[in-house]
Amino acid sequence: MTPSPPKQRALLALLLVRAGSPVGLSDVIDVLWPQGPPRSAPNVVRHHVSALRRLLSAEGNGGGAVPLTRGCGGYRLDVDADCLDLLVFRQLAERARQATRDGSPPTATGLYADALALWQGPAACGIAAEVRTHPVFAAVDEECVSTVRAAAAVALAAGASDRVLAPLRQAAAAHPLDESVQAHLVLALSATGRQAEALAAYRAVRERLAEELGVGPGRELTDAQQRVLGQHPAAARRARPQPEATARPAPDTYTGDPPPPPRTPSAVTRPSRTPSAVTPPAPRSPSTAAPSPPRTPRVRPAHLPADLPVFAGRDDDLARAEALSTRRGSHGATASPAPTITVIEGMAGVGKTSLAVHWAHGVASRFPDGQLYADLRGFDPAGAALESGEILRAFLHGLGVHPQDMPVGLDARAALYRHLLADRRVLVLLDNARDSAQVRPLLPGAPGCHVMVTSRNRLQGLIAAEGARSIVLGPLSEAEGREVLSRRLGAQRIAAEAAAAEAIIALCGRLPLALAIVAARAGSGPGFPLASVAAELREGHGGLDAFSGDEADVRAVFSWSHRYLTPTTARLFRLLSLHPGPEVSRHAAASLAGLGPREARAALADLTRSHLLTEPAPGRYACHDLLRAYAGERVRAEETEHGRRDALGRLLDHALHTAQTAVDLLYPHRTEREPPPSRHTGATPAPLCGRESAAAWLTVELPALLALVESADTGGFLTHAWQLALALELFADRRGLRDEQISLQRAGLAAAERLGDPLGRAHLHRTLGFALHRTGADAEARSHLDRALRLFTALDHRDGQARTLRSLAFLANSRARHEEALEHYARALAHYRTTADVRGQANVLNEIGWTHILRGDHHEALTRCATAVALHQDTGDAGGEAAAWDSIGYAHHHLGQYTHALSCYRQALVLYREIGERTLEAESIGHVGDTLHAQGDHRAARASWEHAAAILAEWGHPDADRLLEKLHDATTGPA
């Protein structure tokens, strides 16, 4: 039934939206005549009501008239709840919310999906647009969008984002400036394997916000982007006090993070090329505030790996895991004040990790404060078990601790870890533990937490001292083995070839890993009889002395499966064992084997289908440690030493060239680099198309790159090692990754020392010295910088001498030794003048000006920085010119010349935006906020600081802390 007159349709829509509730005459008139009613409006309403009664009576709505009555409260339409989509929608949504409260995200997701399937578009879309915008209909639209947000959040937690992706896309298209909806869309796209589309969606909304509103994306949206890139920034971080005497790095050096950033100011025209001279009033000292105590945000980690698509059997073991995780005392209280600990122990390939991950997904909702996961790599074929301190650093980061605030040392990290979990209910899954000593520092102290550990060894220390309970996992039963094959190959096929299936189960030692590999091969086509599979497996047994006992069964499966790979795919499988990291990217794999990207993609797909590799993330591949050990055995048997060395050379070429390209994209004015060694034929650098892809690549690959630097001397690639460490130093420094920064520089320096390369040693002494200074180890830092200066002097490397002197000046400024800093800068300036390096001279002059600012001599600072501006303009260095303009603005600010300061800052912003230098743009925006605040415009100041913090958070920059603290403090100030 659809009434013809527009007003009648609008009236029906209103009554349906308010079904079961009276609608007053004045409300009806307000909706039907948004521009103002005529005098006859009450009579017209009564006419339309009478007409609707006749229509409702005649149509009967499928057999029974729908009563439209009038009482003292107004007109009321009574509709059965199951006859109106809106009422059904609300019932389903409420049931979904209840399921969420009950801790059942999968159930809630299904109910939300059913509810949203009823949403066909905007409320009352068949009526006039001016009527549809009335708040009564807008509220229904907002109700639907709010439900979409809730559905997206719970689906993400349940790992079922695909079920709500369609309505989420619909909501995002209808509300392009709703940052919360857009953030949920970004996360849902990423969770369903659409990372590229997720990043594109983020870029699109960011550009639209800038174009239509003149603002940058807010915290929720930037956090979503960071999660797609593999980072989980905290909503707020500890702010570090910034004293007045703080050294400031030059824009082209590695000597530290740039200062803070601000919100986009109004468009400005570029001022004259030469800063005007000013005669300012007496200098004003800026006020200083006592630093706030450290604050760590409450972040809910969700680190579990994806559950297996096929999991069969193990019902008794799952039940025991459940019972051990809920151990209780006689009165229902937790039996002890410590967390419960379950250890799953068993031989390699028996399915310990699969059982633990599958169980953890089933109980995740019982741990509302999150889940932590780490592969401890206790049985890595290369012997590279992770240290407990490394795992704690990753856990603390997942719990919201920023790298800048990361404690140094195992005991300090363990103490902070226990403190953060003291009042939380968190599930901790520790996979592949080597021994009790590796696990013990990772145990929380909270009784609400549960720890699940897997290991090939019996962790007697945990059982005896920590009260852990164990599950000894043996091979599958024959019935469970049949269930595994039936789930993978089909029950009818297994029943039809029962004898062959039983033989396969026995020949695989009833091990899930071996059965999965055999099933993948047997499932490649219906013309592959199971009897043939069993016969070939029998031929593979015997002579497998590299494995012993039950492991010989699984090795026989590996050998059989390896034999059926194409030569190209088999060679790639073998060569992957040379990669030192736990995961490998597609382009790194292509480089190892000297394949083109298409060939590599096809070979990796074959290995994944054969269950010889897994793909934990799109384009990234991992290998079970048993399979990796087998691949290592085969590569030593079938590849010559020269072939293995060439493969490692191609891998290092891929890493070095891609890393240098990525760093150049992020920091285009970086000049401290040396020509890389000539590239091996077949090396494939990863294609990077801009700053975002460069940042994503470096973030994901950094652990593997560090491992490559540390292991590069295995094949004699020491030059690659120190150059790779040098290339990555700036990225690690800007991101505040102090542990990685120092580890990289130490490994790079060790390679240069072994090589006996004085140039490499000089570079790495300088970068290691500065990295150590960032952690407060100034004595050791000074020692390395002094050695760098001696080496560069012996090489007559004037650029290196100048850079090292600038680093020494930076260190001196940070200790308020400004006269010493000026002496270092004077020597650096002399070197640049000798080599006619005008850009270097301009940078030093700006740094000298900054040192005068720190000394309080703002007039001298203006003179030096003005000269720097002129020189940078002569060389066309927009980044250097912008930094000098920012320094001039800072000096004007401290002289009370706020108008001049804002003009200079805005000039810096124009230049930074021209070259895409986002973090330094943010610094100048933050300075704009400081000046606006000093002028008394507190609202505009907060807007600038907020924008600055958003930019820094987007890049994971630790200086976002200071802006967040400033914003927090400003909320109590005047608006």
HUURPE-V592897 format. One record per residue. N is the residue number from 0. RES is the residue in one small letter. D_LAST is the distance of its C-alpha to the last C-alpha in Angstrom with 1 decimal. Layout:
n->[N;N]
res->[RES;RES]
d_last->[D_LAST;D_LAST]
This chain:
n->[0;1;2;3;4;5;6;7;8;9;10;11;12;13;14;15;16;17;18;19;20;21;22;23;24;25;26;27;28;29;30;31;32;33;34;35;36;37;38;39;40;41;42;43;44;45;46;47;48;49;50;51;52;53;54;55;56;57;58;59;60;61;62;63;64;65;66;67;68;69;70;71;72;73;74;75;76;77;78;79;80;81;82;83;84;85;86;87;88;89;90;91;92;93;94;95;96;97;98;99;100;101;102;103;104;105;106;107;108;109;110;111;112;113;114;115;116;117;118;119;120;121;122;123;124;125;126;127;128;129;130;131;132;133;134;135;136;137;138;139;140;141;142;143;144;145;146;147;148;149;150;151;152;153;154;155;156;157;158;159;160;161;162;163;164;165;166;167;168;169;170;171;172;173;174;175;176;177;178;179;180;181;182;183;184;185;186;187;188;189;190;191;192;193;194;195;196;197;198;199;200;201;202;203;204;205;206;207;208;209;210;211;212;213;214;215;216;217;218;219;220;221;222;223;224;225;226;227;228;229;230;231;232;233;234;235;236;237;238;239;240;241;242;243;244;245;246;247;248;249;250;251;252;253;254;255;256;257;258;259;260;261;262;263;264;265;266;267;268;269;270;271;272;273;274;275;276;277;278;279;280;281;282;283;284;285;286;287;288;289;290;291;292;293;294;295;296;297;298;299;300;301;302;303;304;305;306;307;308;309;310;311;312;313;314;315;316;317;318;319;320;321;322;323;324;325;326;327;328;329;330;331;332;333;334;335;336;337;338;339;340;341;342;343;344;345;346;347;348;349;350;351;352;353;354;355;356;357;358;359;360;361;362;363;364;365;366;367;368;369;370;371;372;373;374;375;376;377;378;379;380;381;382;383;384;385;386;387;388;389;390;391;392;393;394;395;396;397;398;399;400;401;402;403;404;405;406;407;408;409;410;411;412;413;414;415;416;417;418;419;420;421;422;423;424;425;426;427;428;429;430;431;432;433;434;435;436;437;438;439;440;441;442;443;444;445;446;447;448;449;450;451;452;453;454;455;456;457;458;459;460;461;462;463;464;465;466;467;468;469;470;471;472;473;474;475;476;477;478;479;480;481;482;483;484;485;486;487;488;489;490;491;492;493;494;495;496;497;498;499;500;501;502;503;504;505;506;507;508;509;510;511;512;513;514;515;516;517;518;519;520;521;522;523;524;525;526;527;528;529;530;531;532;533;534;535;536;537;538;539;540;541;542;543;544;545;546;547;548;549;550;551;552;553;554;555;556;557;558;559;560;561;562;563;564;565;566;567;568;569;570;571;572;573;574;575;576;577;578;579;580;581;582;583;584;585;586;587;588;589;590;591;592;593;594;595;596;597;598;599;600;601;602;603;604;605;606;607;608;609;610;611;612;613;614;615;616;617;618;619;620;621;622;623;624;625;626;627;628;629;630;631;632;633;634;635;636;637;638;639;640;641;642;643;644;645;646;647;648;649;650;651;652;653;654;655;656;657;658;659;660;661;662;663;664;665;666;667;668;669;670;671;672;673;674;675;676;677;678;679;680;681;682;683;684;685;686;687;688;689;690;691;692;693;694;695;696;697;698;699;700;701;702;703;704;705;706;707;708;709;710;711;712;713;714;715;716;717;718;719;720;721;722;723;724;725;726;727;728;729;730;731;732;733;734;735;736;737;738;739;740;741;742;743;744;745;746;747;748;749;750;751;752;753;754;755;756;757;758;759;760;761;762;763;764;765;766;767;768;769;770;771;772;773;774;775;776;777;778;779;780;781;782;783;784;785;786;787;788;789;790;791;792;793;794;795;796;797;798;799;800;801;802;803;804;805;806;807;808;809;810;811;812;813;814;815;816;817;818;819;820;821;822;823;824;825;826;827;828;829;830;831;832;833;834;835;836;837;838;839;840;841;842;843;844;845;846;847;848;849;850;851;852;853;854;855;856;857;858;859;860;861;862;863;864;865;866;867;868;869;870;871;872;873;874;875;876;877;878;879;880;881;882;883;884;885;886;887;888;889;890;891;892;893;894;895;896;897;898;899;900;901;902;903;904;905;906;907;908;909;910;911;912;913;914;915;916;917;918;919;920;921;922;923;924;925;926;927;928;929;930;931;932;933;934;935;936;937;938;939;940;941;942;943;944;945;946;947;948;949;950;951;952;953;954;955;956;957;958;959;960;961;962;963;964;965;966;967;968;969;970;971;972;973;974]
res->[m;t;p;s;p;p;k;q;r;a;l;l;a;l;l;l;v;r;a;g;s;p;v;g;l;s;d;v;i;d;v;l;w;p;q;g;p;p;r;s;a;p;n;v;v;r;h;h;v;s;a;l;r;r;l;l;s;a;e;g;n;g;g;g;a;v;p;l;t;r;g;c;g;g;y;r;l;d;v;d;a;d;c;l;d;l;l;v;f;r;q;l;a;e;r;a;r;q;a;t;r;d;g;s;p;p;t;a;t;g;l;y;a;d;a;l;a;l;w;q;g;p;a;a;c;g;i;a;a;e;v;r;t;h;p;v;f;a;a;v;d;e;e;c;v;s;t;v;r;a;a;a;a;v;a;l;a;a;g;a;s;d;r;v;l;a;p;l;r;q;a;a;a;a;h;p;l;d;e;s;v;q;a;h;l;v;l;a;l;s;a;t;g;r;q;a;e;a;l;a;a;y;r;a;v;r;e;r;l;a;e;e;l;g;v;g;p;g;r;e;l;t;d;a;q;q;r;v;l;g;q;h;p;a;a;a;r;r;a;r;p;q;p;e;a;t;a;r;p;a;p;d;t;y;t;g;d;p;p;p;p;p;r;t;p;s;a;v;t;r;p;s;r;t;p;s;a;v;t;p;p;a;p;r;s;p;s;t;a;a;p;s;p;p;r;t;p;r;v;r;p;a;h;l;p;a;d;l;p;v;f;a;g;r;d;d;d;l;a;r;a;e;a;l;s;t;r;r;g;s;h;g;a;t;a;s;p;a;p;t;i;t;v;i;e;g;m;a;g;v;g;k;t;s;l;a;v;h;w;a;h;g;v;a;s;r;f;p;d;g;q;l;y;a;d;l;r;g;f;d;p;a;g;a;a;l;e;s;g;e;i;l;r;a;f;l;h;g;l;g;v;h;p;q;d;m;p;v;g;l;d;a;r;a;a;l;y;r;h;l;l;a;d;r;r;v;l;v;l;l;d;n;a;r;d;s;a;q;v;r;p;l;l;p;g;a;p;g;c;h;v;m;v;t;s;r;n;r;l;q;g;l;i;a;a;e;g;a;r;s;i;v;l;g;p;l;s;e;a;e;g;r;e;v;l;s;r;r;l;g;a;q;r;i;a;a;e;a;a;a;a;e;a;i;i;a;l;c;g;r;l;p;l;a;l;a;i;v;a;a;r;a;g;s;g;p;g;f;p;l;a;s;v;a;a;e;l;r;e;g;h;g;g;l;d;a;f;s;g;d;e;a;d;v;r;a;v;f;s;w;s;h;r;y;l;t;p;t;t;a;r;l;f;r;l;l;s;l;h;p;g;p;e;v;s;r;h;a;a;a;s;l;a;g;l;g;p;r;e;a;r;a;a;l;a;d;l;t;r;s;h;l;l;t;e;p;a;p;g;r;y;a;c;h;d;l;l;r;a;y;a;g;e;r;v;r;a;e;e;t;e;h;g;r;r;d;a;l;g;r;l;l;d;h;a;l;h;t;a;q;t;a;v;d;l;l;y;p;h;r;t;e;r;e;p;p;p;s;r;h;t;g;a;t;p;a;p;l;c;g;r;e;s;a;a;a;w;l;t;v;e;l;p;a;l;l;a;l;v;e;s;a;d;t;g;g;f;l;t;h;a;w;q;l;a;l;a;l;e;l;f;a;d;r;r;g;l;r;d;e;q;i;s;l;q;r;a;g;l;a;a;a;e;r;l;g;d;p;l;g;r;a;h;l;h;r;t;l;g;f;a;l;h;r;t;g;a;d;a;e;a;r;s;h;l;d;r;a;l;r;l;f;t;a;l;d;h;r;d;g;q;a;r;t;l;r;s;l;a;f;l;a;n;s;r;a;r;h;e;e;a;l;e;h;y;a;r;a;l;a;h;y;r;t;t;a;d;v;r;g;q;a;n;v;l;n;e;i;g;w;t;h;i;l;r;g;d;h;h;e;a;l;t;r;c;a;t;a;v;a;l;h;q;d;t;g;d;a;g;g;e;a;a;a;w;d;s;i;g;y;a;h;h;h;l;g;q;y;t;h;a;l;s;c;y;r;q;a;l;v;l;y;r;e;i;g;e;r;t;l;e;a;e;s;i;g;h;v;g;d;t;l;h;a;q;g;d;h;r;a;a;r;a;s;w;e;h;a;a;a;i;l;a;e;w;g;h;p;d;a;d;r;l;l;e;k;l;h;d;a;t;t;g;p;a]
d_last->[54.0;51.8;51.8;52.3;50.3;46.6;45.5;47.7;46.3;42.8;43.9;45.6;42.5;40.4;43.0;43.3;39.6;39.8;43.3;44.5;41.9;42.5;40.8;40.7;42.1;38.9;37.2;40.1;39.8;36.1;36.8;39.9;38.7;35.1;35.7;37.1;40.4;43.8;45.6;48.0;45.3;46.5;50.0;49.0;47.2;50.2;52.4;50.4;50.4;54.2;54.6;52.5;54.7;57.8;56.5;55.3;58.7;60.7;58.9;58.9;56.4;59.2;61.5;59.5;57.8;54.0;53.5;51.2;51.1;49.5;48.7;46.8;43.4;44.3;45.8;46.2;47.5;49.0;49.3;50.7;48.0;50.0;50.5;46.9;45.1;41.7;43.0;44.8;41.6;39.7;42.5;42.7;39.0;39.0;42.0;40.3;37.3;39.8;41.7;38.5;38.0;41.7;41.2;43.2;41.2;44.4;45.1;41.6;41.7;44.9;43.7;40.5;42.7;45.0;42.2;40.6;44.1;44.0;40.9;42.4;39.4;36.9;37.6;39.9;40.5;43.7;42.1;40.5;37.2;35.5;36.6;35.7;32.0;31.9;29.5;32.6;33.8;30.5;30.1;33.4;32.4;29.3;31.6;33.9;31.2;29.8;33.4;33.8;30.9;32.5;35.9;34.9;33.5;36.5;38.9;37.5;38.1;41.6;42.5;43.1;40.4;43.2;43.6;40.2;39.9;41.2;38.7;35.9;36.9;37.1;33.6;32.3;34.2;32.8;29.2;28.9;25.1;24.8;24.1;25.3;28.6;29.0;28.5;31.1;33.4;33.2;34.1;36.8;38.4;38.5;40.0;42.7;43.8;42.0;40.0;40.4;39.3;36.3;35.1;35.9;33.8;30.8;31.4;31.7;28.4;26.7;28.2;27.4;23.7;23.8;26.0;24.5;20.7;20.4;19.0;20.8;21.9;19.8;21.0;23.5;25.2;25.5;26.8;29.4;30.5;30.9;33.0;35.2;35.7;36.6;33.6;31.3;28.1;26.1;22.7;21.5;23.6;24.2;22.4;24.7;23.8;24.4;26.1;26.1;29.7;29.6;32.2;31.3;33.8;35.2;34.5;38.2;38.8;38.5;37.1;33.9;30.6;28.6;25.2;21.9;20.7;17.7;16.8;19.1;18.3;19.8;23.5;24.9;28.5;30.3;30.7;34.1;36.0;36.0;33.0;33.1;34.0;31.6;32.3;29.0;28.3;28.9;27.3;24.1;23.9;20.8;19.4;20.6;19.4;21.9;22.3;21.5;24.7;25.9;24.7;26.9;25.6;28.0;29.7;32.6;35.3;37.9;40.5;43.8;46.1;47.1;49.8;53.3;54.2;57.6;58.0;61.3;63.0;61.9;61.4;62.8;60.6;57.5;58.4;59.0;55.6;54.0;56.0;55.2;51.5;51.5;53.8;53.5;55.1;57.5;54.9;52.6;50.3;49.9;53.0;51.3;47.9;48.1;47.3;50.2;51.8;54.1;56.1;57.8;60.7;63.4;65.0;63.5;63.1;63.5;60.1;58.0;54.8;55.3;55.8;52.8;50.4;51.9;51.6;48.1;46.9;48.6;46.9;43.4;41.8;43.0;40.7;37.2;35.6;37.3;40.4;41.2;44.2;46.0;49.4;50.8;53.5;56.0;59.0;57.9;61.1;59.8;59.2;55.5;54.2;50.5;49.7;47.7;45.0;44.4;44.1;41.7;39.5;39.4;38.8;35.9;34.3;34.8;33.1;29.9;30.9;29.9;32.8;31.2;31.2;34.7;37.1;40.3;43.5;44.9;44.5;40.8;40.0;42.1;40.4;36.9;38.3;39.8;36.6;34.5;37.2;37.8;36.3;36.7;39.4;40.1;43.3;44.4;47.2;49.0;51.6;54.7;54.5;57.1;57.6;56.0;54.7;52.5;51.1;50.6;47.4;45.8;46.4;43.3;43.8;42.2;44.8;42.9;43.4;46.6;48.0;50.5;52.6;55.2;57.9;61.5;62.3;62.6;59.7;61.7;59.3;56.5;59.0;60.5;57.5;54.5;56.2;55.8;58.0;59.7;60.7;63.6;63.5;66.8;67.9;67.6;70.4;72.7;71.2;67.7;69.0;70.4;67.1;65.3;67.9;67.8;64.1;64.3;67.6;68.2;70.2;73.1;73.7;73.7;76.0;78.3;78.5;78.3;80.7;78.9;75.5;76.8;78.2;74.9;73.1;75.7;75.7;71.9;72.2;70.1;67.0;64.1;63.2;66.8;67.1;63.9;65.3;68.7;67.3;65.3;68.6;70.6;68.1;68.3;71.0;73.3;76.3;75.6;77.7;76.5;80.1;79.7;76.4;78.2;81.1;79.1;77.1;80.4;81.5;78.3;79.1;81.0;80.5;76.8;77.0;73.4;72.3;74.0;74.6;72.4;70.3;73.4;73.0;69.5;70.6;73.5;71.0;69.0;72.2;73.2;69.9;69.7;73.2;72.1;69.2;69.9;70.6;67.3;65.3;67.3;66.8;63.1;63.1;65.0;62.9;59.7;60.8;60.3;56.5;55.1;51.9;51.8;50.7;51.7;50.3;52.4;52.6;53.4;56.2;57.5;57.7;59.6;62.3;62.2;61.5;59.6;56.4;58.3;61.1;58.8;56.8;60.1;61.4;58.2;58.3;62.0;61.1;58.3;60.6;63.3;60.9;61.4;57.7;54.6;51.5;48.5;46.2;47.0;49.0;49.2;52.3;53.4;56.8;58.1;59.3;62.9;62.9;61.4;64.2;66.7;65.3;65.5;69.1;69.9;68.2;70.3;73.5;73.0;71.1;72.5;70.8;70.3;68.8;66.3;65.4;64.8;62.6;60.5;60.4;59.1;56.4;55.3;55.4;53.2;50.7;50.7;50.6;47.9;45.8;46.2;45.3;42.2;40.9;41.7;39.7;36.6;37.1;39.2;39.5;41.1;44.5;45.8;48.2;52.0;54.2;54.8;58.4;60.2;59.2;61.7;63.0;61.3;57.9;55.1;51.6;48.9;47.6;44.0;42.3;39.0;36.3;35.4;39.1;39.6;36.8;38.2;41.7;40.9;38.8;41.7;44.5;43.4;45.4;48.5;48.1;47.9;51.1;52.8;52.1;53.5;56.5;57.3;60.1;62.1;63.2;63.1;59.9;58.4;57.2;55.2;53.7;52.4;51.2;49.4;47.7;46.7;45.3;43.1;41.7;38.8;37.6;38.0;36.2;33.2;32.9;33.1;36.5;38.0;41.0;42.0;41.4;43.7;46.2;46.5;47.0;49.5;51.5;51.4;52.6;55.3;56.5;56.6;58.5;61.0;61.4;61.9;59.6;58.4;55.8;54.3;54.4;52.6;49.8;49.4;49.6;46.7;44.4;45.4;44.7;41.1;40.6;41.9;39.6;36.6;37.7;38.3;42.1;42.3;46.0;47.2;44.8;46.3;49.8;49.2;47.7;50.6;53.0;51.3;51.6;55.3;56.0;54.3;56.2;59.5;58.8;57.9;54.8;52.7;49.6;49.7;50.1;47.1;44.9;46.0;45.5;41.9;41.4;42.9;40.6;37.6;39.0;39.6;36.0;34.6;36.8;35.7;39.2;38.2;41.6;43.3;40.8;41.7;45.4;45.0;43.1;45.9;48.5;46.6;46.3;50.0;50.8;48.7;50.5;53.8;53.2;51.6;48.5;46.1;43.2;43.7;43.8;40.5;38.8;40.2;39.2;35.6;35.8;37.5;34.6;32.2;34.4;34.2;30.4;30.8;33.3;31.0;33.2;30.8;33.3;35.9;33.5;32.8;36.6;37.4;34.6;35.6;39.1;37.9;36.2;39.5;41.5;39.4;39.7;43.4;43.6;41.3;39.1;35.8;34.3;35.5;34.3;30.8;30.7;31.9;29.3;26.6;28.4;28.5;24.8;24.2;26.7;25.1;21.6;23.4;25.2;22.1;23.0;19.7;21.0;24.2;22.4;20.4;23.7;25.6;23.2;23.4;27.1;27.2;25.4;28.0;30.8;29.5;29.1;32.6;34.1;32.0;30.8;27.9;27.1;27.3;25.2;22.6;23.0;22.3;19.2;17.9;18.9;17.1;13.8;15.0;15.7;12.5;10.7;13.6;13.1;9.6;8.2;5.9;5.4;9.1;9.9;9.1;11.2;13.8;14.2;14.5;17.1;18.8;19.1;20.5;23.1;24.2;24.5;26.6;29.0;28.9;27.8;27.2;24.5;22.2;22.0;20.3;17.5;17.1;17.0;14.4;12.2;13.2;12.4;8.9;8.1;8.7;6.5;3.8;0.0]
